[in-house]
Amino acid sequence: MTSHGDLPVPEHGLLLTHFLTVRDVAISRRFYADVFGGEVVMEENPAIVKVANSWIIMNPGGGPTPDKPDVTLEAPRSGERVSGFLNVRVADMDAFYAHAVAKGARFLTEPLDRASEVRCYLRDPDGYLIEVGQSTGLLKGILATPPTNA
């Protein structure tokens, strides 16, 4: 049984969680628990994994409900275009990368040094994009180079 302290319930004000529509709750729940060292707080309906000081909530998709009458939830169809992504900050990129690869995570590239940070991206089992970064130069006032319009 889950203790109240493990659930995303604010004692005052608010707290932020992230909801993902997933194809297979068990696979996604295991991914976030294994790769990010999360604690499974609820198995399903919805699945909740506590990761560091945040919670990832997962459930299958579905059609409109009375509180969202014109909205259908579905997992991503394609990974080429995204409108948002999870941003994870780590204290030690090398250690995180080695751990995540050992747990089966597949990254788009190895970590790249961008002067202000070292970062890389991976996808979860449903194709959601996740940025993982370690602030390095940013801590010394070095900003990332702005993207060029090619």
C-alpha positions in Angstrom: 0.0 0.0 0.0 1.2 3.5 -0.8 1.8 5.9 2.0 0.4 9.4 1.6 3.9 10.9 1.7 4.8 9.0 -1.6 1.8 10.4 -3.5 2.0 13.8 -5.3 -0.2 15.6 -2.8 0.9 19.1 -1.9 0.9 20.1 1.8 0.3 23.7 0.7 0.3 25.6 -2.6 0.9 23.3 -5.6 3.4 20.9 -7.0 4.0 19.9 -10.6 3.8 16.4 -12.1 4.1 15.2 -15.6 1.4 13.0 -17.2 2.3 10.7 -20.1 -0.2 8.8 -22.3 1.4 5.4 -22.8 0.8 2.3 -24.9 1.9 -0.2 -22.2 1.8 1.0 -18.6 4.0 -1.8 -17.3 6.8 -1.2 -19.8 6.7 2.6 -19.3 6.6 2.3 -15.5 9.6 0.0 -15.5 11.5 2.3 -17.8 11.1 5.4 -15.5 11.8 3.3 -12.4 14.9 1.6 -13.9 16.5 4.3 -16.0 15.8 7.3 -13.7 16.0 5.4 -10.4 12.4 6.1 -9.7 10.1 4.6 -7.0 6.9 3.0 -8.2 4.2 4.7 -6.0 1.2 3.2 -7.8 1.3 0.2 -10.3 -1.6 1.6 -12.5 -4.9 3.4 -12.8 -2.8 5.6 -13.0 0.8 4.4 -12.7 2.8 6.9 -10.7 6.6 6.8 -10.5 8.4 9.2 -8.1 11.6 10.4 -9.7 13.8 12.5 -7.4 11.6 15.4 -6.5 9.0 14.9 -9.2 6.3 12.4 -10.2 5.6 10.9 -13.6 2.0 9.7 -14.0 1.1 7.3 -16.8 -2.1 5.9 -18.2 -3.3 4.6 -21.5 -5.0 7.0 -23.9 -8.7 7.5 -24.2 -11.5 9.6 -25.6 -13.1 12.7 -24.3 -14.4 12.8 -20.7 -16.8 15.3 -19.1 -13.9 17.5 -17.9 -12.1 17.5 -21.2 -15.0 17.1 -23.7 -13.1 17.7 -26.9 -9.8 16.0 -26.1 -8.5 12.5 -27.0 -5.3 11.3 -25.3 -2.9 9.2 -27.3 0.8 8.3 -27.3 3.0 10.0 -29.9 2.6 8.7 -33.4 5.9 9.9 -34.7 9.2 11.1 -33.2 10.2 13.5 -35.9 8.2 16.5 -34.6 7.7 17.3 -30.9 6.1 20.2 -29.2 7.5 19.5 -25.7 9.9 17.2 -23.9 10.9 16.2 -20.4 14.1 18.0 -19.3 16.2 16.2 -16.7 19.2 17.7 -15.0 21.9 15.5 -13.5 24.9 16.1 -11.3 27.1 13.6 -13.2 26.4 13.1 -16.9 29.0 10.3 -17.3 27.6 8.3 -14.4 23.9 8.8 -15.5 24.7 7.9 -19.2 26.5 4.7 -18.2 23.7 3.7 -15.8 21.0 4.4 -18.4 22.7 2.5 -21.2 23.2 -0.4 -18.8 19.4 -0.4 -18.1 18.7 -0.4 -21.9 18.1 3.2 -22.6 18.8 4.2 -26.2 20.1 7.7 -26.8 20.0 9.7 -30.0 23.7 10.6 -29.5 26.3 10.3 -26.9 26.5 13.3 -24.5 27.7 16.4 -26.3 29.6 19.3 -24.7 27.8 22.5 -25.7 30.0 24.9 -23.6 27.2 25.8 -21.2 26.2 22.2 -20.6 26.8 18.6 -21.5 23.6 17.1 -22.9 22.0 14.3 -24.9 18.6 13.0 -25.7 16.8 9.7 -25.4 13.4 8.4 -26.0 11.1 6.4 -23.7 9.3 3.3 -24.9 6.5 5.4 -26.4 8.8 7.7 -28.2 8.6 10.7 -25.8 11.8 12.8 -26.1 13.8 13.3 -22.9 16.7 15.8 -22.6 19.3 14.9 -20.0 21.8 17.6 -19.2 24.5 18.6 -16.8 25.2 22.3 -16.3 28.9 23.0 -16.7 29.9 26.3 -18.3 26.5 27.8 -17.4 27.7 27.8 -13.8 30.5 30.1 -14.9 28.3 32.4 -17.0 29.0 30.6 -20.3 25.8 30.6 -22.3 24.9 28.2 -25.1 25.6 29.3 -28.6 22.3 30.4 -30.2 21.1 28.1 -33.0 21.8 29.3 -36.6 19.0 29.4 -39.1 20.4 27.3 -41.9 
